[in-house]
Amino acid sequence: MIKKNLKIKGAYLLSLTKKVDNRGFFARIYCKESLKKKKIGEKIKQINVSQTFKKGCIRGLHYQKGKFAESKRIIVLEGSIFDVLIDLRKKSQTYLKKISIKLSSKKLQMLVVPRGVAHGYQSLTKFSSILYINDNNYSKKHEGGIRYNDKNFKINWPIKKIVASKKDLQYKHFNNLT
């Protein structure tokens, strides 16, 4: 695994090592010993998969609050996405900083999203499949979200024809800017 720090404190990209042969490849996405050597803490409480069937579909920007805050590991299994992170941790050096990154199944990478950071993505392909590895349990009562077109963050989504869920469209613009 090769670790690349991103511009949000605690967020990074792991390039996973592939063992390739005439059948395809094999890659390990979790190894307690390897993560320990790289000083990456890891607890797994949930593993989820999300499939999107429409190009331009946006999921997010989501986060969990309080004792249900969670870090996420994101791997694109099929297709490609435009991924966005927004740091909502008031005491963070990168508070309210936004970054975006393109992830694809063609590059075997794992995006690590720390606790307190909102996460969302837009599918750049007709079909995408995303694996989420979370370090905390989900709580509907503790979920939060930022509207995909929040004027405070001016996210430049690559595909202008947006598809979003009713739930994601109900999120308000972020009003905790200081």
VENMO-V644520 format. One line per field, one symbol per residue. psi: psi as a letter, one per 20 degrees, with the letter a starting at -180 (. if undefined). A space follows every 10 residues. Layout:
psi->???
This chain:
psi->pppoqrjppi prpppqppop aihcrpqpip oggghghjlo qppphqpqqp ppjppipppa pqrqrbijqq qqpppohpbq qoppppojoh jqhkpjqpqq qpqqihpnqo pporqjpqpr rppirhpqpp ppoqjrqqoh hjqrqpphkp hhilpmphph nppqqgghii qrqpjkp.
